């Protein structure tokens, strides 16, 4: 039974994995809502993107003030989609006197 549960869990992650392999974080949306900054948390790479732009195999299909939606084509014509929330957290910066 444990092996079956493990197999199911691994299968679910394998199916959902392609959308999350870049571990994108959305940090800023332009005032007019046409551009968003995406950061790959694993590498630190940063992009300013618009609807229709691609980052590797990921296409940006929607930008709102709350989230950005990306899609990724999988096997057998399956399309994976995910919404990335906009993280507008404030960062504290130490300023030396």
Secondary structure, 3 states (H helix, E strand, C coil): CHHHHHHHHHHHHHHHHHHHCCCEEEEEECCCCCEEEEEECCCCCEEEEECCCEECCEEEEEECCCEEEEEEECHHHCEEEEEEEECCCCCCCCCCC
